[in-house]
Amino acid sequence: MKMISAKSSSLILSLLATISFLGCGGVSSSPVTTPASTLTGSSLSGQVKGGQQPISGATIQLYQVGTGGDGSSAAPLGSSTTTSQSGGFTIPAGYACPGSNPQVYLLATGGNPSPGSGTSNPAIALIAALGSCGSLSPSTFINVNEVTTVAAVAALSPYMTSLTCTTAPTCIASGTSDASGLTTAFTLASQYANTATGTSPGTSVPAGDAVPSTLINSLAGIVSACVNSTGGKAGDGSSCGTLFTDSTPSGGTPPADVVTALLNILSNPTSNLTPLFDLLPSTPPFETVLTAAPSSWAIGLIAPAAGTALVDFGTPQQIIRGFGASEVFFGVLPHSQFDELYGESNGQIGLSIMRVQIAPANWNTSTQTADTTQWTPELTNAQYAQQTYGATVFATPWTPPASMKSNDSTIGGSLNVSSYGQYANYLEAFVNYATNTMGVNLYAVSVQNEPDFNASYVSCLWTGAQLDTWIAGNGSVLTTGANPVKLMMPESDSFNLDESDPALNDPSAVGNISIIGGHLYGASPFYYTNAENKGKDVWMTEHYLVPVSNGTVTAMPDAIAMAEEIHNSMTVADYNAYVWWEGPNTNPNISPQEHLITSSAVPTYFGLAMAQFSRFVRPGYFRYNATATPVSGVYLSAYSGNGHEVIVVINSNSSAVTQPILIANQTVTSMTPYQTTSSSSVSQLSPVPVTNNAFSAALPAMSITTYVQ
């Protein structure tokens, strides 16, 4: 691992030699000679907050970095303004940015963190590093808070120190020899924190690197107690006073503002670690944070060595709703089948989602009732799985009743337009029967299974336009009924966007949709931009693979193939759920074997691959960024939730691999591996120690290993 900073270590060491004596002590460099040109600045708006509460009456001043050498005075641009009761501010256009597109930053000083109290805090000094003047526009919104301040000071600290400037927040500058370095430092600040949102990480982080967001959030939380107070001085016992005491360098002058305190902390990153950490509020204003004092407050991009996998638990990606299987075309099954599928103990698969069929039932249009005997068997199975193991249950119709269709058959044909309303009532009747009679709380109902596949079994064809029309006019019957459920569509055979885009693009339909479901027959997992941009969950709701034997036996290559598909579904497609075809099995001679368990409730290799994810990545967990393919043939994904961190590693190579793994933004001391090979089935191994958030994963040939903290 290497920490990337804005300037060389030799320069930083020279700064440390003087920072102990002056709040802005340091080195100098030759002044910059700037071209005689001027940019006219645009209007800007934003908000200043202390933690999550607005700061009113703060003075807002835009600055151009100085050119008289490192730490020389920055130049104010235009007139200052003050924040409103809500912490908002506007800087009018027309200020001049002299020079060749200079770097600018925003400084907020003073102000009242408790609007209405009338008390200003003179210790408040918050910064947002904005970048080049020419990059700003009227649409630029700036959140100034402790996170942007930590990010700015961490990146710009080498340029905030000199022997002549004693007010750190207004002393950001460079000389001729390092002007380009200051520009790079502003880029680094933008990677540490996003000034549009006031959160970490920022934007344009180099691929493969990570921002130490938990460290940044922790420091931001530490200084927030001072910001959200009436101020204080070192030694007076106040929140600010304690911060200033703990951030005073040995033999140095105590700081009097938040920026100078941070500059001291980051310039002396191993001093007073525990006292400073103890200032973190019990309810931190920014998440996530450290759980214990670090070994250093030094902040830099985390860049793993070549071949090392980086797991970044800093920013969550998609939420995981669960992993599951279909329970379709079965009668009432033995409980042992569902114990094996949904139990979480050793040897069990740990599914959390069950897909059931809305079997075609005769519908009485006069009484608006159905022959519910067709629905009882699968709901009986769902009842056991949900009441015993908490399974999430969703239901899919393979066809509407024949009486509603163009061909008066449950096979093929299409739904009559005249029956659109009846079909909605029919689906609602199923929901009410499941809930009120069978005690099954349905999570979602799908409009149709594979509307684009002309099957020779129970089926119904829909175009994307027909689905759009039905959902726009009838979807709310399900989403706002007596027992509301989420609406899923279209469950296309191959994630065919032509089936879902019309409804997603229709303002009258899109609000009724919660989940875009799809199958992977003839398709590979992909990121569905339109659905994601509309805020929809995307679920893979059916697929199976044919075993390499093409018979009744599965093997480790089958597990690897399935695990890779799950991996790609999570890391490439960002799916929220992965649902296999059939989970249960009642036929001991079924061929090809496509189920997760055998008829005697023993996991197949497909079931073992599923268990490596489903037992350990539980509903409500989030996926986190990780190096998806650190070396050829090795695939890695990471998850966290409920106080656990989970890393799933697949080695598809024919030889063993030792894979170095570096963990960022989470403190991990030990991970327990669970491993499947040709000779082991999700077997628990001895815990692996994690030192300085790094460990080596021992991956046998053709293996799947799940590491859990």
N, C-alpha and C positions, 0 to 999 in steps of 0.2 A: 504494500500500500504506500502511496505517496500523497502528501498534502500539497496542493497547488495553491500558491498565493500570488499576490500581485507583484511583488518585488523579490529580489534575491535575498537569501537568508543573511548574507553579509551586511546588506543595508539595514535589515531589521535589527540585527545585533547592534549596529552602531546607534540606532534609535534608542534601544533599550538602555544604552550607556548613559543617556541624558534624561530619559523620561522620569527618572526617579527624583529629579531636582526641580523640574518645572512641569506644570500640567501640560505644556506644549513644548517641552524641551526636545531637541533633536539635532538633525543635520540640515545643511542647506545645499542648494545647488544653484547653478547659474540661472539668472532670470531668462524668461522666454521672450523673444522678440516676436511679436505677432503682426501679421499683415494688416494693413490699414483697410479693413473692410468691416461691414456691419450687417448683422442680421436683425430683422424686426421680429420680436417675439410675439407668439399668439396668446390668446387668453387661455387660462388654466383654471380648473376647479378641483375641489377635493374636500377631504375631511380629516380632522385631527382627532385621534382617540388616545386615551390612556387605558390600556387593556381593551375592554369592549365598551367603554363609556366615553361620550364626547367631551372634548375640552373646549370650553367657551372662552372668549377673550384672549386667546393666544395670539401673539404677534407672528405674522407670516411674512417671510422675506425670501425672495428668490436670489440666489447667488451664482455668479460665474466664478469658476475656480481661479485662484490667483496665478500669476505668471512670474512672480518675483523670487522663485525658489521654493523648495519643499517647506510647507507650513507657513508660507507668507500669507498675507491677508487676501481673502477672497473679495470680489467686488460685488456689491449689491446691485441688482438689476431692477429698475423701476422703484416704485414706492411700496412700502409695507402695507399690509392690511391686517385685519383681525378676524378671528373666527366667530361665528354666530353661536347661539345657544345650542345648536345641534352639532357644533364643531365644524360646520361647513365654511368654506371660503371660496372666493373668486379673485383671480389675479387678472386685471384687464390687459388686453393686447396693447402693443405699442412700445414696450420696453425695448431697449437696444442691446443686442448681444455683440459686442465688439470682437474683432478677431475672426479667425477661420473656424466657424461652427464650434464654439467652446463648450466644454462640459459644464453642466449646471446642476445645482441641487437646491432643495427647499429646506428651510430651517424654521421650525416652530418653537418659540420660546415663551415661557410664562403661561398664564392662562389658568382657568378655573376648572379642575377636573370634576367638580360637583356643582353643576349649574344651579344657580339659585342661592348658593351659600355666600357669594360675594367675596370669596377668598381666593387670591391668586397664588400660584406656587412658583416662586422664582427659580426653583431648581429644574423646572421642565426645560429640556432642550431635546427636540426630536428632529430627525433628518430623514429625507427621502432623496436618494441619489437618482437623478432623472436621466442623465446621459447628455447627448449633444443637444444644443439649443434648437437646432434645425429639425430635430425629430419630434418636437412637441407640437401639438395641434389643439384646437378648441375641444376636440373629443377626448383629450388626455384627462383622465380622472386620477387623482393622487390620494392614496390613503397613507397618512403619516402616522406611524405608531412606533411602539418599541421594537417590533420585528424589523421594520425598514431601517430603524436606527442602528440596531445591532449589525444588520447586513452592511449598511454604509460604513460604519466605523471599522468593521472587520476587514473590508476590502480597501478602504481609503486611509487606514491608519498610518501607513508609511509616508503619506503626503499631508499629514495633519500635525507635524512636529517641526518646530524650529526653536532657536534660542531667543527669538525676538517677539514671537506671537504668544500671548498668554491666554487667549480665549479659543479653545480648541474648535468649537463649532463654526467659527468664522475664519479658520485658518486651514483651508484645504487648497493646496496649490502645488505646482511643480516648477522645475526649471527646464532649461533647454535639453539637458541630457536625459531627462526622464519624463518628458511631456507625453510621449506615446505610452509609457508605462501607466500614467494616470488615466489615460483613456481606457486602457485594458482593465484597470482597477474598477472603473465605472461599470464596465461590462460584467466583471466579477460580482459587483454589488447587485446587478440585475439578475444574476443567476442565484444569488443567495436569497433574494426576496423579490416578490412581485409588488411593485408600488401601486399597481391598479387595485389589488385586493388586500394588500397589507399582510400577506402570508408568505411562508417559506415552504417549498423552494420557489425560486423565481422562474424565469423563462430562459429558453435556449441553453439549457445545461448540456454540456458536451455528452454525446452518446457514450454510454458505458461508465460515466461518472455519477457521483451522488453528492448532494448537498447535505451537510450535517444539520438538518432541520431541527432535530430534537435539541441539539446544543444551542442553536439560535433561539428557538422558542423558550428554552430554559433561561437563558440570559435575559431575554425580553421579559419573561415573567418576573425575574429577580428585580429588575429595575422598575417594573410596573408599580410595585408597592410605594416607591418614592414618587413616581409620577402622579399617582392617585392619592396625593396627600397635600398638606399645606406647606410642604418643604421642610427644611431643617439644615443643620450644620453638623459636621463631624463631631462626635462625642456627645451630642445632646440626647441620644437615645431614641430619636424619632426614626421613622422608616428611612428617610433620606440620610439622616445622620449616621445610622448604622451602615448603610450602603457606602457612604463616603469614607467612613473609618476603614471598612473592610477593603476598599479599593485604593487606599493610599499606599503608594509604593514605599518601601523601606527608606527612611530619611527624606521622603518627598513631601510635597505640599498637598493637603487634602483637597479633593475636587469640590466644586460648588454646584455642578450641574451634571445631568445624566450622561451627556455625551463624553465629558471629560472622565467621569467615573468608568465608562465603558472603555475608553481609550487606555486608561490605566490597567484595567483588568486584562484586556487583550494584549497589552504590551508586557504584562507580567502574568502569563497564563497559568502558572503553577502556584501562585501565591493565594493563601487564604481560601483554598478550594471548598472546604466544608462550611466555614462561616458564610461564604457567599451563597452556596447551595441552600443553606438553611433559610435564606431570605425568600426562596421561591414560595409563593402562596399555596396553601393546601388545595385550593381550587385554581389551578393555573389559568390565566386568560387565553393562553395559546396552547394548542395541543398538536403533536404529542411532545412530552418533556422527559427529561432524564428521571430515573427513579432513585439515583444515588449520585453523590458528588463525582464529577469526572476526574481523570488524572491530569487533565489540562483543559483550559478554556480556549485553546487555540482553534481557530476556524479556518478551514480550507476545503476545497473540493476533494472528495475522496475518489482516487483513481486507482483501481486494482491493477496489479501486475498482469502481464500477458498470460492468458490461460486461466486466470483466477476468475471465478464467478462472483459477481457483486450482487448481494441481496439488500435492497434498500427498503426498510420498513418505515420510511418517512412519510410518503403520501399514498393513501389508499387508491386503488383502481376500482374495478367493479365489485359490487357486493355479490356474494355467493348465496344463492337461494337454496342450493343443495344439489345432490346427485341422486338419481333414481332410476326406475324401470317401469315398464308397462305391466299391468296385470289385466290382460285383455283376452276375451274368448275362453275364459275359464269359468267353471262353476265354483262353488265354495271349496276352498283349499284347506289342507291341514295347517294348523297354526305353526307347525315346525317349519314350513316353507317361509313364512314371514318372520319367524324368530331368526332364521339364518340370514334373511335378506336385510332386516331392519335393526337387528340387535347390534350393539356396539362393543360387545365383549370379544376377547381373543377368539379367532376362528370364525367370527361373523363379519358380514360385509358392511353394515352400518349405513344403509341407504336412508335418505330422509325425504324422498319424493316418490309418490305412487301415482301413476297414470291409469285411470280406469276408462272403460268404454261407456258411452250412453247408448246402450243397445236399442235398436229400433223397436218401438213399442206402439201398439195400436192407439190411436188418438181419437177421442170423442170430441168433435168440435162443438157439440151442443152443451156438454157438461164441462168442457175444457179440462178433461182428465185423461190419464193414460193408464194402460195396463202395466202397472208397476212391477208385476212379477218378473218382467224381463230385466229389471234394474237391480233386483234384490241380491242376486249372488255376488256380483262384483262389489257392491256396496257393503256386503257382509264382510268380505275380505278387507276392504278399506277401513271399515269400522274397527277391526282388530288391530290393524297396523297403526291407525291413528290413536286409538285409545291406549294401546300398549306402548307404542314407541314414538308417538307424536308426529307421525308422518304427515307431510304436506300432500294433500290430495287434489288433483285436478282431473277434469273429465273431458273426453273428446267424443263427439258423435262420428261414426263412420258414414251414417246416412240419416236423413230425416225419415219419418214414416212414409211408406210407399204412397199413401193417400195424398201426400202433399207434393208428389214429384211428377215430372213431365211424362215419365214412362210407367207410372203406377207400379214401380218395382223398387226394392231396396238395393238393387245393383245398377250402377250407372245412372244415366239421366241427370236431371237438374231440378232444383227447387222451383216450383211454380211461383211466379211473382205474386199471384193472388194468395199464396200461402205464407208470405213473408211474416205477417203478423202472427199467424198460427204457430209457425216454427219458433218464434220468440217465446210464445206462451208455453209451448211444449218443453223447451229447454228450461224455462223458469219452473215448470212443474217438476222436472227432474231435480233441480236445486232444492226445491221445497221438500220433496220426498226424502232426499239425502239428508237434509238438515233436521227436519221435524220428525221424521219417522225412523230413519236409520241412525241418527246421531252422528252423521259425518259432516264436518264443516268443510265445505269445498273452498279451496283457495282461488281457483279459476275455472272457467268453462271455455272451451274452444268452439269456434263456429263450425269447423269441419276438419276431418282428417284428410290430408292429401287431396285438396280440391282440384289439383292439376294432373292427377293420375287416373287414367281410364282403366279401372280394375275389373276383374271378373268375379269379385266378391263384393260384399256390402260396401257401397261407395256412392259418391255423388260429385258431379263436376260443377265447379264454379269458376267464373272468370274473376279477375281482379276487380272489374267494374261492378259485377254482381255482389261481391263481398263488400265493396265500398257502399253500395246502395243499401244493402241489408243492415250493415253496422250503423250507418248514419241514421236510418229510420227506426231501427229496432234494438240496437245494442244496449240502450239505457234500460230496457226491460230487465236485463240481467244485472246491470251495474247499480241500479237503484231500487231493486225489488225488495220484497220482505226479508230476504236473506241475500244481501248484495255479494256479488263475486266479481273478480277481475275478469275482463274479457281478453281471450287469447285468439290470435289469428296469424297467418292462415294455415300453419302447419303444412306447408308445401312439401312435396316429395323431395325437392332438391334445393330448398331455400330460394325458390324462384321469386325474385323481387317483383315481377309483374303481377303476382298475386297480392302483394302487400302494399306496394307503393301508392296505388290509387287511393286507398283508405288513409294512409299516412299523410298524403298530400291534400286530403279533403278536410277543411276545417269543421265540417259537420260530422265527420266520422272519427277523426283522430282522437278526440277527447274521450271517446268510449273505449279506446284500446289501452290496455295496460302492458300486454306481453306480445311480442312477436315470436312465435314459435316456428320452427322449421326442422326439416329432416336432412340428412346428409347422404342420401342415396345418389351417387353420381356427382357429389359435390364435396368440397373441402371447406373447413371452417374459415370464415372471412369476417372482417369487421363490417357491420351493416351501418354505414354512416347515417343514412336517412333515419333509421329507427333510433339510433343513439342520439342524434341531434334533436329528436322529438321527445327525448326523455323516457323511452320505452325500455323495459327489460327485454333481453333477447335470450331465448332458451333454445337449446338443441333438444327436441322432444322425441326423436326416434331415430335410431340407426342400429345396425348390427353388422358384424364382420363374419365372414365365412372362415372357419378354422383352417389352418394349413393342411390338416388331414382330410378336409372336406367330408368328415365323417363324424362319429360320435365322440371322438377324443379331442381335447384341446391341449395345447402345449405352451411353453414359455414364449415362443415367437408370437402367439396370439395375444398374450398379455402385453408384450412390448408394443404391438400394433395398436391395441386399444388404448394403452397408456399414452402413446404419442398423439392419438386423436384427441384424447381429453386434454392433454397439454396444449395442443394447438387451439382447442376450443376456448381454453382459459386465457392464453397469452397472445394469440393472434386475433381471435374473434371477440374476445372480452365477453363471452357468453356468461349469463348469470346462473345458468343451470345446465346440467348435462344428464339426459334421460335416455338410457339404453332401451332397446326393444323389450323382449320378454325377460322378466326376472325369474318368476316361478317356473317349475318344470314338473310335469306329471308323466312324462314318457321316457322310460329308461333307455329306449332305443332310438331316440330322435336323431336324425341325421339330415343335414349337418347340425352340429350342436351350436346353438346360437344363444343359449340362455346363460344367466349368471350362476345358476346352481343346477345340480342334477336332480333327478326325481327323488333321491334320498337326501336332499338338502345339503349336499357337499359343494363348495364353490368350484366352479370351473376356472380355468385360467383367465377367462374374461371377468369372472367375479373377483378373482384375486387382484387383477389390475384395478378394477373399480374400487375395491376396499382400500388400496393404497392412497386413494383420494378421499373417498366418502367417509371412512371411519374417523379421519383426522381433520378434514376441512368441513366444518359444520355450518349449518345455515346461519347467516348473519356475519360470517367471517368476510374479510376483504382480501382480494388478491393485491399483492404489492409487486413493484417492479423488481426484476432480477435478470441476470444475464441468461437469456433463454437457451442459448447454445454456446456454452463456454469453449467447448472443443468439439470436434466432429463426432457425431453419434451420441453425445450427451445432451440431455434436455432437462431444464431446471425451471421450476416455478415456485412461488412463495406466497404464503397466506398468513393471516393473523386474525385472532378474535378470541374473546372470552379469556384473555390472559395467556394465550398460547401462541407460539410462532411455529409455523409448519413449512418445511422445505421438501418438495418432492423432486427426486432426481432419477432420471431414466438413463441407463447405459445400454444402448442398443448394439454396442460393439461386441465382437467375438472374443475380446480380451479385456482383462480388468483395467480399471482406470482409477487413479488417485486424483481426486478433483479438489483443488484448494477453493475454499469459499470464504468470502469476506462479508461480514454483516455490518450494515450502516443503519443508524437511527434506531437502534434497539440494543439494550444491554442483554447479552446472552452469555451464560456461563457454561451451559451443558446442553446437549441435545441427545435424545434417545432415538436410535434408528429402528425402523421396522422394515423388514426386507423380504422381497419375493424373488426367488430364483427357481431354477428347475428342480431344486431340492429343498426349498423352504417356502412357506406360505405365510406371508405377512408376519414373519417371526421377529419377536423383540430381541434386540441385541444389547450389549452393554453400552451405557451412556458414553458419549464422546465429549471430552472436555473442550471447551471453547476458550481460547486464550486471546485477549485483546480483540475479541469479536471475530476471530478467525479460527478455522479448523479445516482439516482435510477429510473429505468424504471418500471412504473406501468402497468402491463400486465394483462388485464382481461382474464378469462378463454376462451379458443378457440379464440385467437385473433392474428392479424398481426398488428404490429405498426412500422411505419417508422419515425425515428427521423432525422430532417434536420437542419443543420446550414447553 
